[in-house]
Amino acid sequence: MAEDLEVRRRPGGRSARVAAAVHEAVDALLLETGPGGFTVADVARRAGVNPTSIYRRWGSLEAVILDVEAARLAEISPMPDTGTLRGDLLEYARTAAADITRPGRLAFLQALIGAGDLTVEQRQSFLMQRARQFQGMLDRGRERGEPALDYTAIVDCILAPIYLRRLLGVSVGEPDLELFVERAFTTTQSRPAVPPIHLGRKVFPA
């Protein structure tokens, strides 16, 4: 018990090592078996930690997977800065379409869908860091005088068709990605404004 409390209290040191070991174990298991092929006990055994440490820190296996995938996305897929919002969105769409074809990379979506025991707040907490990165890209476009897109247009018109086509086994080519990006601009211009989500000091459209 004392060890578990120590793990939760300290942002660095042993806590950081435990988190890193768990992340590495989950990432390896996702590649080997997929999100439905292992348990918290498997993660703990691979990471060399007590299962109670995982439950106390994350609460569930789905939460661990979401945490791992959110961190991975932030690291390997930063928001592009090409000089135009259209260029940024197209480059991001290319990265997302390529990344999702790699083994185990549907894990984030599958874990999010299957995480029935998580509250709305818990689900959103894993997406907020990504949301802030999107906000920075959208802010740059606004500052350049480009169309003010909202996040729902990016999700609905770019990310959703990429993920859905992957789930259905349908390929996505460059013309498709260009079409998705154009739809994001067209959809935003023809729809009413959506309520914003406040992300700390910034405002991120819902």
Order of alpha helices (4+ residues) and beta strands (2+ residues): alpha-alpha-alpha-alpha-alpha-alpha-alpha-alpha-alpha-alpha-alpha-alpha-beta-beta
